[in-house]
């Protein structure tokens, strides 16, 4: 964990903040499992939790921005743990092996990934935040939210009001049957054409951004209306064959995008710096030395004042320790001992609870640090964390030299996905703290509290959903689309169309390197057409909202903030009700 000079941290980590953070962590983690499975994506919850923490703490008369930051860190930490688990483990059920997986194994996967993620972020924090000029757009946006939000009463009404409205809508649809799940259905050969009656789906489109949605829609039109509908009508292939080609192509595009992230955002930047400085010259950044650009300090210094009552350093660099002792020089001896113990515990869980053996455990521990660094680079550059892709990379590596079962391969992918998901979240939070002056040690502790609580919540909710709906509820055309878990399952079992997958893999990597969001294109190709159409509807609402705000002369930033708050509430409200309905179904089943 980060080492800091001795200075007051009063007002940053408080009993009230921990209590609010833990309560929020349970809700956010549970809803994140549901959202990841239902939507095939997981929006960052950081803005949502930042606003919620501000509203609740201000209602208690507390005004510290750093306290609000640490509180939101605890609240959001379990979300990416939930994503890592939901993006991988349900693939076991998709392949029909639900009876071979226990709750204890799911908990072990989540806990192992959490421990490795926390260790990795403590080791790489200095290199990727303090000594780097990475922007971390999510962390920067959270800092701007904390610094800019002032009308907390109005913000709270919009947030919780929209959550309540979405919750009532979900009850009317899923419990009372008063609202249909799908409307505007049109018979198109091989294509599920229609619009979901889902505020959560519309909110995803509202939040996704126009450029992302254009490519998402383009992928759906090309894949489903082009390859499936037109290709089938032209007699080029049958509908089933066309669907296999589309799914393989979509998976290839998403995996290719992940490969592009590694090439463009992880491998190329340090390589280009070395080449520009001459062959054989080792940059100071590669050795963990402070870079000459000073990007971190500049970012921190550009945001002005903070709460006057907080005795905190001016910049993140001021609270960093010791200078330039190398990659691990910023850690105290006690810190290193604790991190080593955590890594050893993770290795033991891999060996004993998951039954993977010592060699696989060592490989997974070492590669978790490598992939966590990739995740940090990707999130810092683009705000995208393809955690399941990093899990697949390690899965394929372990499968190449170890004799492990299919189910155990999912465990490998799950551990790495959780570690990378948490790493991306932690590094973004460190960036937020850098800007507003939060103690990095306190932030790490907050992450640890929220992430460990999140491991339990995520495993419980995933088990509850399985018990409530059964393994058949997970899959491309099922209740829970589980897009990422489907990709992992297909890679383990074999893709329907190898040429389609290889074409997508190459195209996805090339498109990402060319600056085109291939991940969004791949989602459009892969997900059922009605999901894309419903999401595009949300993007259309965003376009109309922005045009109306401009015509009325509303301040652009204020209008955007209001829209994001309402959309976040809609997304959170429906997902929370979905989890409650699942738990109610489990309780009903047990009572029979």
PyMOL commands that set and color helices and strands:
alter all, ss='L'
color gray80, all
select helices_A, chain A and resi 15-39+46-59+65-86+90-94+98-100+103-130+137-148+152-175+199-208+210-233+239-276+285-287+295-301+316-319+333-352+358-382+387-401+406-436+440-469+471-473+483-493+498-513+518-526+529-551+556-591
alter helices_A, ss='H'
color red, helices_A
select strands_A, chain A and resi 182-188+191-196
alter strands_A, ss='S'
color yellow, strands_A
deselect
rebuild
show_as cartoon
